[in-house]
Structures are given as structure tokens and as C-alpha cells.
Amino acid sequence: MSRMERCPLCRAAHRGGAQCHRCGADLTLLLTIEDQAEQWRVRAMADLANGDPNAARTAIERACKLKRTPYDSILQAFLSSDRG
Ligand SMILES: [Zn+2]
């Protein structure tokens, strides 16, 4: 589920493990944070589908605190304009 593409320390391409194959950095925490952000993002979409934009806004804010993506910014702007 992770979207990490490169090791933050040595920039080696990430091959999917919990450790960087090149420098041996422990990526567990970063991967966990990315997964948690992704879960909040999924939650936001579910809240939106359920007609609860306030809950969706809260969920996407939590995702952004963990890891902000361009997608989050778009969704936040959408939810903000929704409130009027
Ligand atoms: Zn590395």
C-alpha cells in the first residue's frame, strides 16, 4: 500500500522492503506513517460517499498531518469550497 519511491537517506529506489537495500536504513516508521495517511484518505472518501463532508474534512486533515500529497490539497480545497 506504500507509495514510497525512494529511500529518504540515500535516494536509492525503494524495492518494497522495510529496509533500504542500499544503505540499510530502517524505513518501518516512514512506511507506517504513509500507510496511516493512506487510511485516513480512504476514510475521507468513505465519509464523503456517506454524505458527511465534515467528517471527510477532518479525516483528510489528519492525512495531511502525516503526509501531504497533491491529491490531499485538491480534496481539501474541494471540501472547503463545499462549506461556502
Ligand atoms: Zn537508503
PDB file of the backbone (N, CA, C, O) and the ligand in Angstrom, with CONECT records:
HET     ZN  A 101       1
ATOM      1  N   MET A   1       0.824  -1.203   0.000  1.00  0.00           N
ATOM      2  CA  MET A   1       0.000   0.000   0.000  1.00  0.00           C
ATOM      3  C   MET A   1       0.860   1.256   0.000  1.00  0.00           C
ATOM      4  O   MET A   1       0.365   2.359  -0.232  1.00  0.00           O
ATOM      5  N   SER A   2       2.151   1.079   0.262  1.00  0.00           N
ATOM      6  CA  SER A   2       3.005   2.250   0.375  1.00  0.00           C
ATOM      7  C   SER A   2       3.321   2.855  -0.984  1.00  0.00           C
ATOM      8  O   SER A   2       3.379   2.166  -2.002  1.00  0.00           O
ATOM      9  N   ARG A   3       3.521   4.160  -0.963  1.00  0.00           N
ATOM     10  CA  ARG A   3       3.864   4.849  -2.200  1.00  0.00           C
ATOM     11  C   ARG A   3       5.282   5.377  -2.157  1.00  0.00           C
ATOM     12  O   ARG A   3       5.689   6.142  -3.032  1.00  0.00           O
ATOM     13  N   MET A   4       6.040   4.976  -1.146  1.00  0.00           N
ATOM     14  CA  MET A   4       7.416   5.435  -1.077  1.00  0.00           C
ATOM     15  C   MET A   4       8.157   4.978  -2.331  1.00  0.00           C
ATOM     16  O   MET A   4       8.116   3.807  -2.710  1.00  0.00           O
ATOM     17  N   GLU A   5       8.826   5.922  -2.953  1.00  0.00           N
ATOM     18  CA  GLU A   5       9.519   5.582  -4.195  1.00  0.00           C
ATOM     19  C   GLU A   5      11.024   5.521  -4.010  1.00  0.00           C
ATOM     20  O   GLU A   5      11.717   4.769  -4.695  1.00  0.00           O
ATOM     21  N   ARG A   6      11.529   6.334  -3.059  1.00  0.00           N
ATOM     22  CA  ARG A   6      12.970   6.368  -2.864  1.00  0.00           C
ATOM     23  C   ARG A   6      13.310   6.422  -1.379  1.00  0.00           C
ATOM     24  O   ARG A   6      12.547   6.942  -0.565  1.00  0.00           O
ATOM     25  N   CYS A   7      14.459   5.879  -1.056  1.00  0.00           N
ATOM     26  CA  CYS A   7      14.964   5.986   0.304  1.00  0.00           C
ATOM     27  C   CYS A   7      15.228   7.460   0.600  1.00  0.00           C
ATOM     28  O   CYS A   7      15.910   8.125  -0.179  1.00  0.00           O
ATOM     29  N   PRO A   8      14.694   7.996   1.726  1.00  0.00           N
ATOM     30  CA  PRO A   8      14.903   9.411   2.045  1.00  0.00           C
ATOM     31  C   PRO A   8      16.347   9.735   2.399  1.00  0.00           C
ATOM     32  O   PRO A   8      16.736  10.903   2.389  1.00  0.00           O
ATOM     33  N   LEU A   9      17.134   8.737   2.706  1.00  0.00           N
ATOM     34  CA  LEU A   9      18.523   8.977   3.094  1.00  0.00           C
ATOM     35  C   LEU A   9      19.470   8.942   1.906  1.00  0.00           C
ATOM     36  O   LEU A   9      20.274   9.857   1.726  1.00  0.00           O
ATOM     37  N   CYS A  10      19.383   7.900   1.098  1.00  0.00           N
ATOM     38  CA  CYS A  10      20.361   7.752   0.020  1.00  0.00           C
ATOM     39  C   CYS A  10      19.721   7.856  -1.361  1.00  0.00           C
ATOM     40  O   CYS A  10      20.422   7.801  -2.371  1.00  0.00           O
ATOM     41  N   ARG A  11      18.415   8.002  -1.416  1.00  0.00           N
ATOM     42  CA  ARG A  11      17.690   8.182  -2.673  1.00  0.00           C
ATOM     43  C   ARG A  11      17.701   6.948  -3.569  1.00  0.00           C
ATOM     44  O   ARG A  11      17.372   7.037  -4.752  1.00  0.00           O
ATOM     45  N   ALA A  12      18.076   5.803  -3.017  1.00  0.00           N
ATOM     46  CA  ALA A  12      18.000   4.582  -3.807  1.00  0.00           C
ATOM     47  C   ALA A  12      16.532   4.247  -4.057  1.00  0.00           C
ATOM     48  O   ALA A  12      15.677   4.534  -3.219  1.00  0.00           O
ATOM     49  N   ALA A  13      16.239   3.649  -5.194  1.00  0.00           N
ATOM     50  CA  ALA A  13      14.864   3.242  -5.477  1.00  0.00           C
ATOM     51  C   ALA A  13      14.414   2.244  -4.421  1.00  0.00           C
ATOM     52  O   ALA A  13      15.136   1.307  -4.081  1.00  0.00           O
ATOM     53  N   HIS A  14      13.212   2.463  -3.910  1.00  0.00           N
ATOM     54  CA  HIS A  14      12.691   1.584  -2.872  1.00  0.00           C
ATOM     55  C   HIS A  14      12.137   0.317  -3.500  1.00  0.00           C
ATOM     56  O   HIS A  14      11.348   0.379  -4.443  1.00  0.00           O
ATOM     57  N   ARG A  15      12.544  -0.822  -2.984  1.00  0.00           N
ATOM     58  CA  ARG A  15      12.138  -2.096  -3.575  1.00  0.00           C
ATOM     59  C   ARG A  15      11.039  -2.782  -2.780  1.00  0.00           C
ATOM     60  O   ARG A  15      10.695  -3.928  -3.070  1.00  0.00           O
ATOM     61  N   GLY A  16      10.477  -2.102  -1.777  1.00  0.00           N
ATOM     62  CA  GLY A  16       9.303  -2.657  -1.109  1.00  0.00           C
ATOM     63  C   GLY A  16       9.553  -3.256   0.261  1.00  0.00           C
ATOM     64  O   GLY A  16       8.598  -3.632   0.941  1.00  0.00           O
ATOM     65  N   GLY A  17      10.785  -3.357   0.686  1.00  0.00           N
ATOM     66  CA  GLY A  17      11.047  -3.933   1.990  1.00  0.00           C
ATOM     67  C   GLY A  17      11.007  -2.893   3.091  1.00  0.00           C
ATOM     68  O   GLY A  17      10.827  -1.704   2.824  1.00  0.00           O
ATOM     69  N   ALA A  18      11.177  -3.339   4.336  1.00  0.00           N
ATOM     70  CA  ALA A  18      11.179  -2.429   5.471  1.00  0.00           C
ATOM     71  C   ALA A  18      12.553  -1.794   5.662  1.00  0.00           C
ATOM     72  O   ALA A  18      12.721  -0.892   6.482  1.00  0.00           O
ATOM     73  N   GLN A  19      13.537  -2.273   4.895  1.00  0.00           N
ATOM     74  CA  GLN A  19      14.877  -1.695   4.947  1.00  0.00           C
ATOM     75  C   GLN A  19      15.311  -1.284   3.557  1.00  0.00           C
ATOM     76  O   GLN A  19      14.956  -1.925   2.567  1.00  0.00           O
ATOM     77  N   CYS A  20      16.091  -0.196   3.488  1.00  0.00           N
ATOM     78  CA  CYS A  20      16.663   0.194   2.205  1.00  0.00           C
ATOM     79  C   CYS A  20      17.688  -0.858   1.790  1.00  0.00           C
ATOM     80  O   CYS A  20      18.546  -1.247   2.582  1.00  0.00           O
ATOM     81  N   HIS A  21      17.593  -1.308   0.557  1.00  0.00           N
ATOM     82  CA  HIS A  21      18.511  -2.359   0.100  1.00  0.00           C
ATOM     83  C   HIS A  21      19.927  -1.827  -0.063  1.00  0.00           C
ATOM     84  O   HIS A  21      20.880  -2.606  -0.059  1.00  0.00           O
ATOM     85  N   ARG A  22      20.080  -0.515  -0.206  1.00  0.00           N
ATOM     86  CA  ARG A  22      21.412   0.047  -0.433  1.00  0.00           C
ATOM     87  C   ARG A  22      22.102   0.451   0.868  1.00  0.00           C
ATOM     88  O   ARG A  22      23.200  -0.021   1.163  1.00  0.00           O
ATOM     89  N   CYS A  23      21.445   1.343   1.663  1.00  0.00           N
ATOM     90  CA  CYS A  23      22.114   1.873   2.852  1.00  0.00           C
ATOM     91  C   CYS A  23      21.647   1.181   4.135  1.00  0.00           C
ATOM     92  O   CYS A  23      22.227   1.398   5.199  1.00  0.00           O
ATOM     93  N   GLY A  24      20.603   0.351   4.045  1.00  0.00           N
ATOM     94  CA  GLY A  24      20.171  -0.396   5.213  1.00  0.00           C
ATOM     95  C   GLY A  24      19.321   0.402   6.183  1.00  0.00           C
ATOM     96  O   GLY A  24      19.047  -0.062   7.290  1.00  0.00           O
ATOM     97  N   ALA A  25      18.893   1.613   5.780  1.00  0.00           N
ATOM     98  CA  ALA A  25      18.062   2.440   6.659  1.00  0.00           C
ATOM     99  C   ALA A  25      16.762   1.717   6.997  1.00  0.00           C
ATOM    100  O   ALA A  25      16.163   1.059   6.147  1.00  0.00           O
ATOM    101  N   ASP A  26      16.337   1.852   8.250  1.00  0.00           N
ATOM    102  CA  ASP A  26      15.068   1.267   8.681  1.00  0.00           C
ATOM    103  C   ASP A  26      13.936   2.178   8.219  1.00  0.00           C
ATOM    104  O   ASP A  26      13.821   3.312   8.682  1.00  0.00           O
ATOM    105  N   LEU A  27      13.123   1.695   7.329  1.00  0.00           N
ATOM    106  CA  LEU A  27      12.056   2.515   6.745  1.00  0.00           C
ATOM    107  C   LEU A  27      10.702   2.207   7.369  1.00  0.00           C
ATOM    108  O   LEU A  27       9.672   2.692   6.901  1.00  0.00           O
ATOM    109  N   THR A  28      10.706   1.395   8.431  1.00  0.00           N
ATOM    110  CA  THR A  28       9.436   0.949   9.011  1.00  0.00           C
ATOM    111  C   THR A  28       8.549   2.111   9.430  1.00  0.00           C
ATOM    112  O   THR A  28       7.359   2.137   9.116  1.00  0.00           O
ATOM    113  N   LEU A  29       9.134   3.077  10.143  1.00  0.00           N
ATOM    114  CA  LEU A  29       8.331   4.186  10.655  1.00  0.00           C
ATOM    115  C   LEU A  29       7.740   5.006   9.510  1.00  0.00           C
ATOM    116  O   LEU A  29       6.567   5.377   9.530  1.00  0.00           O
ATOM    117  N   LEU A  30       8.578   5.278   8.519  1.00  0.00           N
ATOM    118  CA  LEU A  30       8.097   6.064   7.379  1.00  0.00           C
ATOM    119  C   LEU A  30       6.988   5.333   6.638  1.00  0.00           C
ATOM    120  O   LEU A  30       6.003   5.934   6.209  1.00  0.00           O
ATOM    121  N   LEU A  31       7.168   4.020   6.496  1.00  0.00           N
ATOM    122  CA  LEU A  31       6.144   3.236   5.801  1.00  0.00           C
ATOM    123  C   LEU A  31       4.854   3.222   6.607  1.00  0.00           C
ATOM    124  O   LEU A  31       3.761   3.275   6.043  1.00  0.00           O
ATOM    125  N   THR A  32       4.983   3.149   7.934  1.00  0.00           N
ATOM    126  CA  THR A  32       3.804   3.165   8.799  1.00  0.00           C
ATOM    127  C   THR A  32       3.055   4.486   8.662  1.00  0.00           C
ATOM    128  O   THR A  32       1.828   4.507   8.561  1.00  0.00           O
ATOM    129  N   ILE A  33       3.800   5.582   8.659  1.00  0.00           N
ATOM    130  CA  ILE A  33       3.180   6.898   8.524  1.00  0.00           C
ATOM    131  C   ILE A  33       2.459   7.003   7.185  1.00  0.00           C
ATOM    132  O   ILE A  33       1.345   7.523   7.114  1.00  0.00           O
ATOM    133  N   GLU A  34       3.090   6.514   6.133  1.00  0.00           N
ATOM    134  CA  GLU A  34       2.453   6.566   4.815  1.00  0.00           C
ATOM    135  C   GLU A  34       1.180   5.737   4.793  1.00  0.00           C
ATOM    136  O   GLU A  34       0.175   6.136   4.204  1.00  0.00           O
ATOM    137  N   ASP A  35       1.233   4.585   5.438  1.00  0.00           N
ATOM    138  CA  ASP A  35       0.050   3.720   5.479  1.00  0.00           C
ATOM    139  C   ASP A  35      -1.075   4.380   6.262  1.00  0.00           C
ATOM    140  O   ASP A  35      -2.238   4.308   5.866  1.00  0.00           O
ATOM    141  N   GLN A  36      -0.729   5.023   7.374  1.00  0.00           N
ATOM    142  CA  GLN A  36      -1.752   5.681   8.185  1.00  0.00           C
ATOM    143  C   GLN A  36      -2.387   6.834   7.420  1.00  0.00           C
ATOM    144  O   GLN A  36      -3.602   7.026   7.465  1.00  0.00           O
ATOM    145  N   ALA A  37      -1.559   7.599   6.719  1.00  0.00           N
ATOM    146  CA  ALA A  37      -2.094   8.696   5.917  1.00  0.00           C
ATOM    147  C   ALA A  37      -3.040   8.143   4.856  1.00  0.00           C
ATOM    148  O   ALA A  37      -4.098   8.715   4.593  1.00  0.00           O
ATOM    149  N   GLU A  38      -2.651   7.034   4.256  1.00  0.00           N
ATOM    150  CA  GLU A  38      -3.487   6.432   3.224  1.00  0.00           C
ATOM    151  C   GLU A  38      -4.826   5.978   3.804  1.00  0.00           C
ATOM    152  O   GLU A  38      -5.868   6.101   3.161  1.00  0.00           O
ATOM    153  N   GLN A  39      -4.782   5.455   5.022  1.00  0.00           N
ATOM    154  CA  GLN A  39      -6.019   5.002   5.656  1.00  0.00           C
ATOM    155  C   GLN A  39      -6.967   6.167   5.939  1.00  0.00           C
ATOM    156  O   GLN A  39      -8.181   6.039   5.780  1.00  0.00           O
ATOM    157  N   TRP A  40      -6.402   7.308   6.361  1.00  0.00           N
ATOM    158  CA  TRP A  40      -7.240   8.493   6.596  1.00  0.00           C
ATOM    159  C   TRP A  40      -7.834   8.986   5.287  1.00  0.00           C
ATOM    160  O   TRP A  40      -8.972   9.455   5.245  1.00  0.00           O
ATOM    161  N   ARG A  41      -7.049   8.875   4.214  1.00  0.00           N
ATOM    162  CA  ARG A  41      -7.506   9.283   2.892  1.00  0.00           C
ATOM    163  C   ARG A  41      -8.695   8.417   2.443  1.00  0.00           C
ATOM    164  O   ARG A  41      -9.684   8.925   1.916  1.00  0.00           O
ATOM    165  N   VAL A  42      -8.577   7.123   2.660  1.00  0.00           N
ATOM    166  CA  VAL A  42      -9.664   6.200   2.322  1.00  0.00           C
ATOM    167  C   VAL A  42     -10.897   6.526   3.162  1.00  0.00           C
ATOM    168  O   VAL A  42     -12.024   6.515   2.668  1.00  0.00           O
ATOM    169  N   ARG A  43     -10.659   6.817   4.440  1.00  0.00           N
ATOM    170  CA  ARG A  43     -11.736   7.174   5.355  1.00  0.00           C
ATOM    171  C   ARG A  43     -12.451   8.447   4.879  1.00  0.00           C
ATOM    172  O   ARG A  43     -13.677   8.541   4.935  1.00  0.00           O
ATOM    173  N   ALA A  44     -11.673   9.409   4.417  1.00  0.00           N
ATOM    174  CA  ALA A  44     -12.256  10.661   3.932  1.00  0.00           C
ATOM    175  C   ALA A  44     -13.188  10.404   2.754  1.00  0.00           C
ATOM    176  O   ALA A  44     -14.274  10.977   2.677  1.00  0.00           O
ATOM    177  N   MET A  45     -12.760   9.544   1.841  1.00  0.00           N
ATOM    178  CA  MET A  45     -13.599   9.233   0.688  1.00  0.00           C
ATOM    179  C   MET A  45     -14.870   8.512   1.126  1.00  0.00           C
ATOM    180  O   MET A  45     -15.944   8.753   0.576  1.00  0.00           O
ATOM    181  N   ALA A  46     -14.749   7.641   2.102  1.00  0.00           N
ATOM    182  CA  ALA A  46     -15.923   6.918   2.603  1.00  0.00           C
ATOM    183  C   ALA A  46     -16.893   7.886   3.264  1.00  0.00           C
ATOM    184  O   ALA A  46     -18.104   7.789   3.069  1.00  0.00           O
ATOM    185  N   ASP A  47     -16.352   8.832   4.057  1.00  0.00           N
ATOM    186  CA  ASP A  47     -17.208   9.823   4.711  1.00  0.00           C
ATOM    187  C   ASP A  47     -17.927  10.672   3.672  1.00  0.00           C
ATOM    188  O   ASP A  47     -19.110  10.985   3.809  1.00  0.00           O
ATOM    189  N   LEU A  48     -17.192  11.034   2.638  1.00  0.00           N
ATOM    190  CA  LEU A  48     -17.776  11.842   1.577  1.00  0.00           C
ATOM    191  C   LEU A  48     -18.897  11.065   0.882  1.00  0.00           C
ATOM    192  O   LEU A  48     -19.961  11.613   0.593  1.00  0.00           O
ATOM    193  N   ALA A  49     -18.645   9.802   0.625  1.00  0.00           N
ATOM    194  CA  ALA A  49     -19.649   8.954  -0.025  1.00  0.00           C
ATOM    195  C   ALA A  49     -20.883   8.802   0.856  1.00  0.00           C
ATOM    196  O   ALA A  49     -21.993   8.616   0.357  1.00  0.00           O
ATOM    197  N   ASN A  50     -20.681   8.881   2.161  1.00  0.00           N
ATOM    198  CA  ASN A  50     -21.789   8.746   3.103  1.00  0.00           C
ATOM    199  C   ASN A  50     -22.497  10.082   3.351  1.00  0.00           C
ATOM    200  O   ASN A  50     -23.394  10.167   4.190  1.00  0.00           O
ATOM    201  N   GLY A  51     -22.093  11.114   2.621  1.00  0.00           N
ATOM    202  CA  GLY A  51     -22.740  12.406   2.767  1.00  0.00           C
ATOM    203  C   GLY A  51     -22.340  13.139   4.032  1.00  0.00           C
ATOM    204  O   GLY A  51     -23.141  13.885   4.595  1.00  0.00           O
ATOM    205  N   ASP A  52     -21.117  12.938   4.483  1.00  0.00           N
ATOM    206  CA  ASP A  52     -20.646  13.585   5.702  1.00  0.00           C
ATOM    207  C   ASP A  52     -19.354  14.360   5.416  1.00  0.00           C
ATOM    208  O   ASP A  52     -18.270  13.907   5.783  1.00  0.00           O
ATOM    209  N   PRO A  53     -19.462  15.524   4.764  1.00  0.00           N
ATOM    210  CA  PRO A  53     -18.263  16.286   4.389  1.00  0.00           C
ATOM    211  C   PRO A  53     -17.459  16.780   5.587  1.00  0.00           C
ATOM    212  O   PRO A  53     -16.244  16.951   5.484  1.00  0.00           O
ATOM    213  N   ASN A  54     -18.119  17.013   6.722  1.00  0.00           N
ATOM    214  CA  ASN A  54     -17.371  17.457   7.904  1.00  0.00           C
ATOM    215  C   ASN A  54     -16.412  16.387   8.382  1.00  0.00           C
ATOM    216  O   ASN A  54     -15.261  16.672   8.711  1.00  0.00           O
ATOM    217  N   ALA A  55     -16.892  15.152   8.419  1.00  0.00           N
ATOM    218  CA  ALA A  55     -16.024  14.044   8.815  1.00  0.00           C
ATOM    219  C   ALA A  55     -14.927  13.841   7.785  1.00  0.00           C
ATOM    220  O   ALA A  55     -13.787  13.539   8.137  1.00  0.00           O
ATOM    221  N   ALA A  56     -15.267  14.006   6.512  1.00  0.00           N
ATOM    222  CA  ALA A  56     -14.270  13.852   5.454  1.00  0.00           C
ATOM    223  C   ALA A  56     -13.167  14.887   5.603  1.00  0.00           C
ATOM    224  O   ALA A  56     -11.988  14.585   5.418  1.00  0.00           O
ATOM    225  N   ARG A  57     -13.559  16.111   5.939  1.00  0.00           N
ATOM    226  CA  ARG A  57     -12.583  17.189   6.105  1.00  0.00           C
ATOM    227  C   ARG A  57     -11.625  16.869   7.256  1.00  0.00           C
ATOM    228  O   ARG A  57     -10.415  17.064   7.148  1.00  0.00           O
ATOM    229  N   THR A  58     -12.189  16.377   8.348  1.00  0.00           N
ATOM    230  CA  THR A  58     -11.355  16.012   9.490  1.00  0.00           C
ATOM    231  C   THR A  58     -10.373  14.902   9.113  1.00  0.00           C
ATOM    232  O   THR A  58      -9.196  14.945   9.469  1.00  0.00           O
ATOM    233  N   ALA A  59     -10.882  13.914   8.389  1.00  0.00           N
ATOM    234  CA  ALA A  59     -10.033  12.778   8.013  1.00  0.00           C
ATOM    235  C   ALA A  59      -8.894  13.216   7.100  1.00  0.00           C
ATOM    236  O   ALA A  59      -7.759  12.768   7.268  1.00  0.00           O
ATOM    237  N   ILE A  60      -9.185  14.085   6.139  1.00  0.00           N
ATOM    238  CA  ILE A  60      -8.144  14.496   5.195  1.00  0.00           C
ATOM    239  C   ILE A  60      -7.129  15.394   5.894  1.00  0.00           C
ATOM    240  O   ILE A  60      -5.954  15.401   5.525  1.00  0.00           O
ATOM    241  N   GLU A  61      -7.572  16.159   6.911  1.00  0.00           N
ATOM    242  CA  GLU A  61      -6.627  16.970   7.672  1.00  0.00           C
ATOM    243  C   GLU A  61      -5.642  16.068   8.421  1.00  0.00           C
ATOM    244  O   GLU A  61      -4.452  16.366   8.521  1.00  0.00           O
ATOM    245  N   ARG A  62      -6.165  14.972   8.937  1.00  0.00           N
ATOM    246  CA  ARG A  62      -5.281  14.024   9.640  1.00  0.00           C
ATOM    247  C   ARG A  62      -4.301  13.390   8.678  1.00  0.00           C
ATOM    248  O   ARG A  62      -3.133  13.194   9.014  1.00  0.00           O
ATOM    249  N   ALA A  63      -4.771  13.066   7.479  1.00  0.00           N
ATOM    250  CA  ALA A  63      -3.869  12.501   6.469  1.00  0.00           C
ATOM    251  C   ALA A  63      -2.761  13.491   6.141  1.00  0.00           C
ATOM    252  O   ALA A  63      -1.603  13.104   5.984  1.00  0.00           O
ATOM    253  N   CYS A  64      -3.117  14.775   6.037  1.00  0.00           N
ATOM    254  CA  CYS A  64      -2.147  15.799   5.672  1.00  0.00           C
ATOM    255  C   CYS A  64      -1.095  16.003   6.752  1.00  0.00           C
ATOM    256  O   CYS A  64       0.057  16.321   6.457  1.00  0.00           O
ATOM    257  N   LYS A  65      -1.501  15.818   8.013  1.00  0.00           N
ATOM    258  CA  LYS A  65      -0.538  15.983   9.101  1.00  0.00           C
ATOM    259  C   LYS A  65       0.518  14.879   9.048  1.00  0.00           C
ATOM    260  O   LYS A  65       1.656  15.074   9.476  1.00  0.00           O
ATOM    261  N   LEU A  66       0.131  13.724   8.519  1.00  0.00           N
ATOM    262  CA  LEU A  66       1.066  12.607   8.395  1.00  0.00           C
ATOM    263  C   LEU A  66       1.909  12.757   7.134  1.00  0.00           C
ATOM    264  O   LEU A  66       3.140  12.747   7.176  1.00  0.00           O
ATOM    265  N   LYS A  67       1.217  12.895   6.028  1.00  0.00           N
ATOM    266  CA  LYS A  67       1.933  13.094   4.777  1.00  0.00           C
ATOM    267  C   LYS A  67       1.010  13.736   3.759  1.00  0.00           C
ATOM    268  O   LYS A  67      -0.003  13.151   3.378  1.00  0.00           O
ATOM    269  N   ARG A  68       1.356  14.934   3.320  1.00  0.00           N
ATOM    270  CA  ARG A  68       0.520  15.657   2.377  1.00  0.00           C
ATOM    271  C   ARG A  68       0.895  15.280   0.950  1.00  0.00           C
ATOM    272  O   ARG A  68       2.072  15.248   0.588  1.00  0.00           O
ATOM    273  N   THR A  69      -0.107  15.002   0.164  1.00  0.00           N
ATOM    274  CA  THR A  69       0.106  14.751  -1.259  1.00  0.00           C
ATOM    275  C   THR A  69      -0.678  15.795  -2.047  1.00  0.00           C
ATOM    276  O   THR A  69      -1.571  16.435  -1.493  1.00  0.00           O
ATOM    277  N   PRO A  70      -0.361  15.979  -3.329  1.00  0.00           N
ATOM    278  CA  PRO A  70      -1.138  16.923  -4.162  1.00  0.00           C
ATOM    279  C   PRO A  70      -2.618  16.579  -4.152  1.00  0.00           C
ATOM    280  O   PRO A  70      -3.473  17.463  -4.197  1.00  0.00           O
ATOM    281  N   TYR A  71      -2.908  15.303  -4.093  1.00  0.00           N
ATOM    282  CA  TYR A  71      -4.295  14.842  -4.052  1.00  0.00           C
ATOM    283  C   TYR A  71      -5.006  15.389  -2.816  1.00  0.00           C
ATOM    284  O   TYR A  71      -6.163  15.802  -2.895  1.00  0.00           O
ATOM    285  N   ASP A  72      -4.309  15.392  -1.663  1.00  0.00           N
ATOM    286  CA  ASP A  72      -4.906  15.896  -0.429  1.00  0.00           C
ATOM    287  C   ASP A  72      -5.263  17.371  -0.556  1.00  0.00           C
ATOM    288  O   ASP A  72      -6.326  17.800  -0.107  1.00  0.00           O
ATOM    289  N   SER A  73      -4.373  18.145  -1.170  1.00  0.00           N
ATOM    290  CA  SER A  73      -4.607  19.574  -1.316  1.00  0.00           C
ATOM    291  C   SER A  73      -5.839  19.829  -2.177  1.00  0.00           C
ATOM    292  O   SER A  73      -6.639  20.718  -1.885  1.00  0.00           O
ATOM    293  N   ILE A  74      -5.982  19.046  -3.233  1.00  0.00           N
ATOM    294  CA  ILE A  74      -7.148  19.190  -4.117  1.00  0.00           C
ATOM    295  C   ILE A  74      -8.417  18.852  -3.351  1.00  0.00           C
ATOM    296  O   ILE A  74      -9.420  19.560  -3.442  1.00  0.00           O
ATOM    297  N   LEU A  75      -8.358  17.760  -2.593  1.00  0.00           N
ATOM    298  CA  LEU A  75      -9.543  17.325  -1.853  1.00  0.00           C
ATOM    299  C   LEU A  75      -9.898  18.344  -0.766  1.00  0.00           C
ATOM    300  O   LEU A  75     -11.073  18.628  -0.533  1.00  0.00           O
ATOM    301  N   GLN A  76      -8.884  18.884  -0.111  1.00  0.00           N
ATOM    302  CA  GLN A  76      -9.126  19.891   0.923  1.00  0.00           C
ATOM    303  C   GLN A  76      -9.781  21.132   0.325  1.00  0.00           C
ATOM    304  O   GLN A  76     -10.714  21.689   0.904  1.00  0.00           O
ATOM    305  N   ALA A  77      -9.292  21.558  -0.829  1.00  0.00           N
ATOM    306  CA  ALA A  77      -9.865  22.733  -1.481  1.00  0.00           C
ATOM    307  C   ALA A  77     -11.317  22.467  -1.845  1.00  0.00           C
ATOM    308  O   ALA A  77     -12.178  23.333  -1.692  1.00  0.00           O
ATOM    309  N   PHE A  78     -11.573  21.274  -2.321  1.00  0.00           N
ATOM    310  CA  PHE A  78     -12.934  20.889  -2.694  1.00  0.00           C
ATOM    311  C   PHE A  78     -13.848  20.921  -1.470  1.00  0.00           C
ATOM    312  O   PHE A  78     -14.960  21.445  -1.532  1.00  0.00           O
ATOM    313  N   LEU A  79     -13.378  20.364  -0.371  1.00  0.00           N
ATOM    314  CA  LEU A  79     -14.195  20.289   0.836  1.00  0.00           C
ATOM    315  C   LEU A  79     -14.404  21.676   1.446  1.00  0.00           C
ATOM    316  O   LEU A  79     -15.460  21.953   2.015  1.00  0.00           O
ATOM    317  N   SER A  80     -13.404  22.541   1.326  1.00  0.00           N
ATOM    318  CA  SER A  80     -13.528  23.889   1.863  1.00  0.00           C
ATOM    319  C   SER A  80     -14.570  24.678   1.088  1.00  0.00           C
ATOM    320  O   SER A  80     -15.398  25.378   1.672  1.00  0.00           O
ATOM    321  N   SER A  81     -14.520  24.557  -0.238  1.00  0.00           N
ATOM    322  CA  SER A  81     -15.480  25.302  -1.063  1.00  0.00           C
ATOM    323  C   SER A  81     -16.885  24.768  -0.837  1.00  0.00           C
ATOM    324  O   SER A  81     -17.869  25.488  -1.010  1.00  0.00           O
ATOM    325  N   ASP A  82     -16.973  23.503  -0.449  1.00  0.00           N
ATOM    326  CA  ASP A  82     -18.274  22.884  -0.218  1.00  0.00           C
ATOM    327  C   ASP A  82     -19.009  23.564   0.930  1.00  0.00           C
ATOM    328  O   ASP A  82     -20.237  23.650   0.943  1.00  0.00           O
ATOM    329  N   ARG A  83     -18.220  24.047   1.902  1.00  0.00           N
ATOM    330  CA  ARG A  83     -18.822  24.648   3.092  1.00  0.00           C
ATOM    331  C   ARG A  83     -19.410  26.025   2.757  1.00  0.00           C
ATOM    332  O   ARG A  83     -20.406  26.432   3.355  1.00  0.00           O
ATOM    333  N   GLY A  84     -18.796  26.746   1.802  1.00  0.00           N
ATOM    334  CA  GLY A  84     -19.293  28.037   1.363  1.00  0.00           C
ATOM    335  C   GLY A  84     -18.897  29.162   2.279  1.00  0.00           C
ATOM    336  O   GLY A  84     -19.250  30.315   2.030  1.00  0.00           O
TER     337      GLY A  84
HETATM  338 ZN    ZN A 101      18.975   4.111   1.523  1.00  0.00          ZN2+
END
